[in-house]
């Protein structure tokens, strides 16, 4: 059961990283009104330091994802592909933690940014600053 939970968490991390990598537009998924309100309140609570860590994490996950996608293309068997996937999820989780975030915090920021254009813009500003270094 713990293995399933860990796999689910890392899968959410991978999906979240892909979602966070693209700017949100009008096509973002809508939340229930009470969820949206709670997420907007929560979004205002994210500090610039948290968003800077998040942006750095997104950038590093993008780079790792490119590396792992290349390796995935070289997998000869399903077992090799599964092993590559497992290693990639582990690396992504480590990236998140090394940047001072938990997987849950990372996913929460991602979800909040999908619902809050202001938060999404703050993240995009940090991403632009990070890529300009």
Steps between C-alpha positions, in 0.01 A plus 500: 500500500786739584656421163174589323476826695861590418446420132184709499680793667789487257263469208319810621836672528586413141162610372518817704839583361365474148200715589714758674735523205235650273338838555139475604241631261126517476490122459610428857273261685232663713464408865189484708417847642597410859826341381580802287444737788721294732773480236490877442536562871787252514666652191532835673691326779789384280809707568730621227767267643263201458416604145867551419573149630206370298626668180849360555348157555295523180811595303701212643216253445471611138871429450476162673189414301683563172780267609260226610285531186812437294585194708139379478525508122799266522323241717486167324249327724207591722708400803772746398241773444348431843843522665576829320162638606562397860842669503362815338225531762758458775720772351206738463400445861858569609508820295186624673636420845845646426332830419333514840152385401306186577331315217168601654598871504622478141175340387291749701674797337447340159129449566459853639678650197254325270215682670659838577633700207672744735692219666577348163642833383714531814641153423561590136685814614725287721555254215603786272741632762641152558556435130664843459783412741 
